[in-house]
Amino acid sequence: MFPVHAEPSPSWGAIATQQGWYGYAFDQPSRGAAELAARAQCDRAAGRPGACAVRAYFDRACGALATGNYGEWGTAVAPTASAASKAAAGQCESHLPTEPCKVVVSVCSRR
């Protein structure tokens, strides 16, 4: 008998934002569930239903969001939280902020 190697089950995450507000989700069973959860968390924070948009989604990986002082933002997806954070900050800083961008969320979705 040969060992059976099952494909790892999906483990989705997402990050949603709207003008300084954000929400995130991880370890969700589908992309749709992750996006819905991230938008709902962001909408609650913003106090406005339907205000937030999904900026990143990922399966068995990590995502990060970085923001600047004047509304600049960047998101990234990578195999590690550190790599996602570095890439998100770099993307944000490419918009020429006056101060360095700060990573406000970094989350991984793995099972």
Protein Blocks (a to p, Z undefined) as FASTA:
>chain_A
ZZddddddddddddddeehiacddehifbfklmmmmmmmmmmmmnopghkaccfbdcehi
addddddfkopacddddfbfklmmmmmmmmmmmnopabdcddfbdcdddZZ
